[in-house]
Amino acid sequence: MSEQRSAYEPYCEPPAENGGKTPSATSDVVRAWDLPTRLFKWSLVGLILTAWVSSGFNDPDMTVHKAAGYGALVLVVYRVLWGVFGSTTARFSGFVRSPAAAWAYLKALRHNRAKHYLGHNPAGGLMVVGLLVVCGVQAMLGMFSSDGVTASGPFAGLVGDTVSSWAASVHAAWFYFAILALVGLHIVANFYYQFVKRENLIGAMITGRKRREAYVDHNETTGGSLPAAAVCLLIAFGLVYGAVTLFGGSFFAST
């Protein structure tokens, strides 16, 4: 029994002092998510839905689909930058943990002993990383894809018809078997916390606030200014735009 407890005990300990900072006791809620992080999440959701729906449009060049894909890729690059320069709950250093740590947290959750996190818990942190990876891979596959008729990505001409056709097939399958699978798991997990654990995770990602309690990672998030987010977004846009133009690609190329 003691050996079983040791696996998830670190995720059941009282919270640290967080550098001695004491949040104000005048409010029952604390700041959990900065505005740029929240805008990123809901913008990415919108772009993924747009890309999905627009793939069925009567649009031979798939202009809307491509625009949504470029936008999603910019957001993924932005989120990587924001994971370094964003607020304390947005930084990768604050929530990315090993698979063993995530498993330990899930075992603690199963025994109803998991402590609460202001930001992402260890399992949720891996989910965030997974979603960023699968969305990034999907966008990159699209850039090398071609349907052999009218629509093609900016790098399809660099790899030839065989590879671009293969990329298009994987691009279509990847959406259903990777992106939708992880998104579905993410939604189920959020509903579990929302309606079973009574933790308003969905509301917090809208308002940026959570109720004040003993969190194990942070008392309240700090940092995450809008000017810093704007700089990260401009850099992300520049990297995507620069990569396409550097290799001679056309953003809305036709076959």
N, C-alpha and C positions, 0 to 999 in steps of 0.2 A: 504494500500500500504506500509506504514512504517513497518507494522508487517511482510509483506512478505519479505521486504528487510532485516530485521533483521536476518532472517533465514540463509542468505548466505553472509551477509555483511562481516563477518570475513575473508572470502576467496576472498574479493575484495579490501582489504586494501593494501596500499603500503608496500613493503618489509621492514623488520627490518634491522638494521645496521649490523647484523651478527657479533656482538662482536667488531665492529669498524674496521674490516679488510677491506681494500680497495684493490680489485683485480687490477692487472696491466692493464693499458689502452692501452698496445701495441698490443693487439690481439683482434680480433672480436669474438673469441670463448673462452669458459671456459671449464674446466674439470668437467664433470657431473657424469661419472660412472667409477669406478676403474676397472682395468683389471680382477681381480678375479670375480667380479660380472658379467661381460660380458661373461667370460669363463663359469661360472656356467650356465647362461641362455642358451647359445647355446649348451652346453654339455647335459643339461637336455632335450632339444628339440631332440637332436640326439639319446639319450637313449630311450626316449619315442617312437620315430619312429621305432627304432630298435626292441624294445619289441613288438610293434604292428605288424610289418612286420614279425618278426621271429615266431610269434605265428602260422603262417600258413606254416612254414617250415616242411619238412619231417624229423622231429627231435623228436622221441618219448620221449626222456628225456628232451626236451626243454632247452638244455644247453645254447644256445644263449639268449633265452628269459629270463632265470634265471639270467644270467650274467648282462644283461641290467637292470633287476629289482633291483639287488643288487647295481649296480652302481647308479641307480636313488635314492635308499634309502640313500646311502652314501652322495649323493649331497644334498638331503633334510636336512639331519642332519647337513651337512656342512653349508648350508644356514642359518639354525637356529643359529649356532655359529657365522657366519659372520654378522648376524643381530645384534649381540651384540658387536663384535670386529672389524667390517669392517669400511669402510669409512663413512662419514657423510650421504651420500645419501643411503647407504646400510643398515644402522642401523634401526631397527624397531622403535626406539624412534624418528626417523626423519620423518617417513611416516605413521605409523599405527595410524589411527584415528577411531573414533566411526562411526557406521552406520549413525547417525544423521549428523555428519560432512560431510560424503560422499554424503548424500542426499542434504545437503546445497550446496556443491560444484556443483553437477549436476544441481541444480536449477539455480545457477549462470551461469553455462555453457549454459544452455538453453536460458537464456536472454543475452548471449554474454557478460557477465560481469565477468567471471571467470579469475582470474589472473594466470600467468604462474608459474609452479614449475620446479625447476632444477631437483629434484628427482621425486618420485611418488606423484601425487596429492592424495587427500583423497580417491577418488573412486579407483584409481589405486592401492593404498596401500592395500585396502581390497581385490582386485583381486589377488595381490601377496600372501597374507596370504591364500586366498581360494585355489589357485593353489598348494601351499606347502602342505596344509591339504589333498586335494584330492589325490595328488601324494603319500604322506606318507601313507594314508589309503590303496591305491591300492597296494603298495609294501607290507604292512603288511598282507593284505588279501592273496596275493600270497604266503607268507611264511607259511600260514596255509592250503593252498589248495592242493588238490590231485584229479587227474582225475580217480583214482581207477584202472588204468591200469599200466602205467609206470612212469608218471611224478608226482612229489610231491614236496612241499616246505619243508624246514628243520623242521618245527614244526607240519607238518601234523600228524605225529605219536603220538604227545602229546594230540591231541584232538579227535582222533577216526575218523572212516570212515564217519559218518553222518555229523559231523561238518566240516570236511575237504572238503566234497562234496559240502556242502552249501557255504563254503568260496570260492570254485572254481566258483560256479555259480554267486555269488555276484561280484567276481573279474572280470569276463567277462562282466557283465552288468555295473559295476561301471566305466569301461573305457569309454563306450559310453555315459552313462547318466550323468556322473560327469566330468571326465577329458576332453573329447571332447567338452562337452557343455561349460565349462569354457574356454578352449583353443580357441574355436570358437568365444566366446564373446570377449576374449582378442585380437584376430586378427582383428575383426571388429572395436574395439575401436582404435587400432593402425592405421588402415587404415583411420578411421575418422579423427584422428589428423594429419595424414600424408598428406591426400589429400583435406580435407575440411578446417581444421584449419591451414594447412601449417606449422605444427610443425614436424620437422624431428626426430620423436622418434625412428624409426627403425634404421636410420643412426647413431643416438647417441649411441644406444646399440651396434653398431659395432665399431665406432671410439672412443667412450667415451667422445665425445665433443658435446657441444651445443653452439649456438650463444649467445653472451653476451647480456643480457637484464635484466630488473628488475624482478628477481624471488622473490617469497615471502618466500621461505624456506632457501635457501643458495645462496650466491654469487658465490661460487665455492666449489666443494667437496674437502675435505681434508682427509688424512689417507688412509688406505687400502693397506698396503704394501704386497709385495709378500711373504716375510718370515712369516708374520702373517697368511696369507691365507694358506700357506703350513702347518703350525702347526694346524690350524682348520681342514684342510682336513685329516691330519693324525689322529687327535682325532676322527673325524667322522668315518673314516675307522676302527679305533680300537674299537669304540663303536658297530658298526654293526658286525664286526668279533667276538668281545667278547661276544655279546649277543647270537649269533648263537652257538658258541662253548660252552658257559656256560651252555646252556640248552640241550647240547648233539646233536644238529642238524648237518646235513651234507649239505653243500652248494649246491651240485648237486646230491641230493639223488634221487633214483628211487623207485617206489612203489614195 
